[in-house]
Amino acid sequence: MAGENREATTAMAEWLREQVLDDGNYAAGIRAHSKYGGGICFAYWLRRQDDRLGPDPVQVQTETEIHRDDPYLKYILGLYGLDCR
């Protein structure tokens, strides 16, 4: 699902979200290779929230502050031609 066409990748993710698995459940999310190389990206669907059934059982495990001079932040901003003010 790594592509430049956001409409296409979003449509694929929406279609995947609605597929019923062999065990009768729905997938919790998807895992894909990063289009920028090296890593794996994860996306999780918040089904209860999406279906207006209440909060999903999700907890923040850790938090890390991201500073403006963070090299990873600068890299991503550069990929998209953005800046951080």
C-alpha positions as CSV (number, residue, x, y, z in Angstrom):
1,M,0.0,0.0,0.0
2,A,3.0,2.2,-0.6
3,G,2.2,4.7,-3.3
4,E,1.9,8.3,-4.2
5,N,-1.8,8.1,-5.1
6,R,-3.4,8.9,-1.7
7,E,-6.9,8.2,-3.1
8,A,-5.9,4.7,-4.2
9,T,-4.2,3.7,-1.0
10,T,-7.0,5.1,1.1
11,A,-9.6,3.2,-1.0
12,M,-7.5,0.0,-0.6
13,A,-7.4,0.5,3.2
14,E,-11.1,1.2,3.4
15,W,-11.8,-2.0,1.4
16,L,-9.4,-4.1,3.6
17,R,-11.1,-2.7,6.7
18,E,-14.4,-4.3,5.8
19,Q,-13.2,-7.7,4.8
20,V,-14.2,-10.6,7.1
21,L,-11.3,-12.9,8.1
22,D,-11.4,-16.7,8.0
23,D,-12.3,-16.8,11.7
24,G,-15.3,-14.5,11.2
25,N,-13.6,-11.4,12.8
26,Y,-12.4,-8.2,11.2
27,A,-8.7,-7.2,11.0
28,A,-7.5,-4.9,13.7
29,G,-5.3,-3.1,11.2
30,I,-2.7,-3.5,8.5
31,R,1.1,-3.7,8.4
32,A,3.1,-2.6,5.3
33,H,6.6,-1.7,4.3
34,S,7.4,2.0,4.3
35,K,7.6,3.6,0.9
36,Y,10.6,5.5,2.2
37,G,12.5,2.3,2.8
38,G,13.8,0.4,5.8
39,G,10.8,0.3,8.1
40,I,7.4,-1.2,8.7
41,C,4.3,1.0,9.1
42,F,1.3,0.0,11.1
43,A,-2.2,1.3,10.9
44,Y,-5.0,0.3,13.4
45,W,-8.7,0.9,12.9
46,L,-10.5,2.3,15.9
47,R,-13.7,0.3,15.1
48,R,-15.8,1.1,18.2
49,Q,-15.1,4.8,17.8
50,D,-15.7,4.7,14.0
51,D,-19.1,2.9,14.6
52,R,-20.0,5.3,17.4
53,L,-20.1,2.5,20.0
54,G,-17.7,4.1,22.5
55,P,-14.0,4.3,23.0
56,D,-11.6,1.7,21.7
57,P,-9.5,-0.2,24.3
58,V,-6.3,1.7,23.4
59,Q,-3.7,2.9,25.8
60,V,-0.6,5.1,25.3
61,Q,2.4,3.0,26.4
62,T,5.1,5.6,26.1
63,E,5.4,9.1,25.0
64,T,8.4,10.9,23.5
65,E,8.7,14.6,22.9
66,I,9.7,15.5,19.4
67,H,11.9,18.6,19.2
68,R,12.2,20.9,16.1
69,D,15.8,19.9,15.6
70,D,15.0,16.1,15.6
71,P,16.8,14.6,12.6
72,Y,13.9,12.2,11.8
73,L,11.4,15.1,11.9
74,K,13.6,17.1,9.6
75,Y,13.9,14.2,7.2
76,I,10.1,13.7,7.0
77,L,9.4,17.4,6.7
78,G,12.0,17.4,3.8
79,L,10.2,14.6,2.0
80,Y,7.0,16.6,1.9
81,G,8.6,20.0,1.4
82,L,7.3,21.3,4.8
83,D,8.8,23.2,7.6
84,C,8.2,23.4,11.4
85,R,7.5,26.8,12.9
